Amino acid sequence: MIISVINQTNGEVSDAELLAAIRAVNRQIAEDFVPYWNMPGTLRLEGTMLDEQRANAAGIFHGDAVLYVSSATAHDDPEGFHDRNLRGVPYGVVYTEMSKQMGDPWSSTLSHEALELIADPQANNYVMGPALHDPRKKVF
């Protein structure tokens, strides 16, 4: 699995810092994850893109999944999460600001979300959760 990484931090995390973290996660996957789980994957920096819909419509991502590294979070407490977009492409988000508030390095959250995308990119198809239009209802 190839995971396209998109830097949405507006300079908070430089591409050089992100590339160093990507190299470390790729090494972790190759040396620690693959030998035990036999599930290979590689992260690849694809660029900076603030408009997900425009990027997906243009088909610029070359990976099997997309992992966004973003500063601010629209959620109350996650450091990261993964899901699928309307086109069925698995994606994850790493929130650097929330990681900082929780006392964790954003690179740890990057590793966590990358491993989740590799191990179970379809997780949200099978896990019960609140419906977007009515949080009182549960859906798969």
C-alpha positions as CSV (number, residue, x, y, z in Angstrom):
1,M,0.0,0.0,0.0
2,I,1.3,3.5,-0.9
3,I,0.0,6.3,1.3
4,S,0.1,9.8,-0.1
5,V,1.0,12.3,2.7
6,I,-0.2,15.9,2.3
7,N,1.2,18.7,4.4
8,Q,-1.6,21.0,5.4
9,T,0.1,22.8,8.3
10,N,0.8,26.1,6.6
11,G,4.5,26.0,7.5
12,E,4.1,24.8,11.1
13,V,5.7,21.5,10.0
14,S,8.2,22.0,7.2
15,D,8.4,19.5,4.4
16,A,11.9,18.7,5.6
17,E,10.6,17.8,9.1
18,L,7.8,15.8,7.5
19,L,10.1,13.9,5.2
20,A,12.3,13.0,8.2
21,A,9.2,11.6,10.0
22,I,8.1,9.8,6.9
23,R,11.5,8.1,6.6
24,A,11.3,7.0,10.2
25,V,7.8,5.7,9.8
26,N,8.7,3.9,6.6
27,R,11.6,2.3,8.4
28,Q,9.3,1.3,11.3
29,I,6.9,-0.3,8.9
30,A,9.7,-2.2,7.0
31,E,11.6,-3.4,10.1
32,D,9.0,-3.8,12.8
33,F,5.6,-4.0,11.3
34,V,6.0,-6.1,8.1
35,P,8.0,-9.0,9.7
36,Y,5.2,-9.6,12.2
37,W,2.1,-8.6,10.3
38,N,3.1,-9.2,6.7
39,M,1.3,-6.0,5.7
40,P,3.7,-3.7,3.7
41,G,3.2,0.0,3.2
42,T,5.1,3.1,2.2
43,L,4.4,6.7,3.0
44,R,5.3,9.2,0.3
45,L,5.1,13.1,0.5
46,E,2.9,14.2,-2.3
47,G,2.7,17.9,-1.5
48,T,0.7,20.6,0.2
49,M,-3.0,20.8,-0.6
50,L,-5.6,22.7,1.4
51,D,-8.5,21.8,-0.8
52,E,-9.2,18.1,-0.5
53,Q,-12.1,18.0,-3.0
54,R,-10.1,19.8,-5.7
55,A,-7.2,17.5,-5.2
56,N,-9.3,14.3,-5.3
57,A,-11.2,15.6,-8.3
58,A,-7.9,16.3,-10.1
59,G,-6.6,12.8,-9.3
60,I,-3.2,14.1,-8.2
61,F,-2.8,11.5,-5.4
62,H,-1.0,8.4,-6.5
63,G,-1.3,6.4,-3.4
64,D,-3.9,3.8,-2.3
65,A,-4.7,6.1,0.7
66,V,-4.1,9.7,1.8
67,L,-2.8,10.9,5.1
68,Y,-3.2,14.6,5.8
69,V,-1.0,16.4,8.4
70,S,-3.0,19.4,9.6
71,S,-2.5,22.0,12.3
72,A,-6.0,22.7,13.7
73,T,-8.7,20.2,14.4
74,A,-12.5,20.6,13.9
75,H,-13.0,17.8,16.4
76,D,-13.0,18.0,20.2
77,D,-10.4,15.5,21.1
78,P,-8.8,13.3,18.5
79,E,-5.1,13.5,17.7
80,G,-5.9,11.7,14.5
81,F,-8.4,9.4,12.8
82,H,-9.0,7.5,9.6
83,D,-12.1,7.0,7.4
84,R,-13.0,6.8,3.7
85,N,-14.1,9.7,1.5
86,L,-17.1,9.5,-0.7
87,R,-15.1,8.0,-3.5
88,G,-14.1,5.1,-1.2
89,V,-10.5,6.2,-0.8
90,P,-9.1,5.5,2.7
91,Y,-7.7,8.6,4.4
92,G,-6.4,9.7,7.7
93,V,-5.7,13.0,9.5
94,V,-3.0,13.9,12.0
95,Y,-3.7,17.0,14.0
96,T,-0.4,18.6,15.2
97,E,-2.1,21.1,17.5
98,M,-4.1,18.4,19.4
99,S,-1.0,16.1,19.6
100,K,0.9,19.1,21.2
101,Q,-2.0,19.6,23.7
102,M,-1.9,15.9,24.6
103,G,1.9,16.0,25.1
104,D,2.6,13.6,22.2
105,P,4.8,14.3,19.2
106,W,2.8,14.6,16.0
107,S,5.2,12.1,14.4
108,S,3.9,9.4,16.8
109,T,0.3,10.1,15.7
110,L,1.6,10.0,12.1
111,S,3.0,6.5,12.8
112,H,-0.2,5.4,14.5
113,E,-2.5,6.6,11.7
114,A,-0.2,5.1,9.0
115,L,-0.2,1.7,10.7
116,E,-4.0,1.8,11.1
117,L,-4.5,2.6,7.4
118,I,-2.2,-0.3,6.4
119,A,-3.7,-2.8,8.8
120,D,-7.4,-1.9,8.4
121,P,-8.2,0.8,5.8
122,Q,-11.8,-0.3,5.7
123,A,-12.3,-0.2,9.5
124,N,-15.1,2.3,9.4
125,N,-17.2,0.1,7.2
126,Y,-17.5,-2.5,9.9
127,V,-17.5,-0.4,13.1
128,M,-20.7,0.9,14.6
129,G,-20.7,4.7,15.1
130,P,-23.0,7.8,15.1
131,A,-24.8,8.8,11.8
132,L,-23.5,12.1,10.5
133,H,-27.0,13.5,10.0
134,D,-28.3,12.3,13.4
135,P,-25.7,11.4,16.1
136,R,-28.4,9.6,18.1
137,K,-28.6,6.9,15.4
138,K,-25.9,4.2,15.0
139,V,-24.7,3.1,11.6
140,F,-21.8,1.0,10.2
